[in-house]
């Protein structure tokens, strides 16, 4: 009997101990909350679950359901157009949980990152995988290009003007060129034979510049046939068949001067007729080349190259690392060339 009473009293004491311990923890937790509130040093996790907005230390804190998204921004402080501040303001309006880290393009980290992700334009915005869990990504996935676990913002889709190019278009064997091969200045032109603005640029700017700087500058013509021009790809193919016989520029002259004529037609017969007018062209070889679409892969490669630089309109002109989208006057092109030659 005595042993039973002793065991019962021990259980009661243990229960009292548990109650006292739990009460102490509760009071301690409340005390921490009160002290934090009085000191303005923060909020406990329990209180944070009860509110979506609060003020502390002169700041207003807001709760978001979206995750924190880290962005690495490759930029160059010496380049005024490379300042990422304005794009980041826009991005934070649509994704307030963004945390940005700036990386210098000329640093080893910046160089390695640009090479790894094939980045040609700065500022470049590289998002963490968390971006895929945001409303922005769900509604505008086309704005992002996935590269491994990283997501690179397609700035051209947003209409952001490039600040600076880290690389230049490539000069490949078989490209249509004119001028001095080892020049300090190289002019790359992405163009579409059916584009009326390209005709103006080619006639009034490019050809006169080619004559004036023939012994000083290298000029390179690249294709960007736009999808909404029905004959753009056919003319690009025809010009490459002429290029195969070293008659590119003579044939290009004919295509641009006759643009109003062939742009209303279908098929390739008119382009075969033009080849007969160019002295020195083997028309049998030319016609077979055009029928076989012999240089389609080359044209597609140049289209992809333009896309990698964010170019979607013609004409688009590089003078070394200087870039201009849209038609340029002869004076504008000469100024850009002279700066590079100096």
HUGIFEN-V70813 format. One record per run of one state. SS is the DSSP state (H for helix, E for strand, - for the rest). FROM is the first residue (numbers start at 1). LEN is the number of residues. If there is no record, write none. Layout:
# HUGIFEN-V70813
ss-><SS SS>
from-><FROM FROM>
len-><LEN LEN>
This chain:
# HUGIFEN-V70813
ss-><- H - H - E - E - E - H - H - E - H - E - E - H - H - H E - E - E - E - E - H - E - H - H - H - H - H - H - E - E - H ->
from-><1 2 40 45 49 53 57 59 63 69 76 80 83 85 95 98 105 108 117 121 123 124 128 129 134 135 140 141 144 148 150 154 164 166 176 180 186 192 196 213 218 224 232 244 248 258 259 263 269 277 283 292 296 309 316 320 322 326 330 342>
len-><1 38 5 4 4 4 2 4 6 7 4 3 2 10 3 7 3 9 4 2 1 4 1 5 1 5 1 3 4 2 4 10 2 10 4 6 6 4 17 5 6 8 12 4 10 1 4 6 8 6 9 4 13 7 4 2 4 4 12 1>
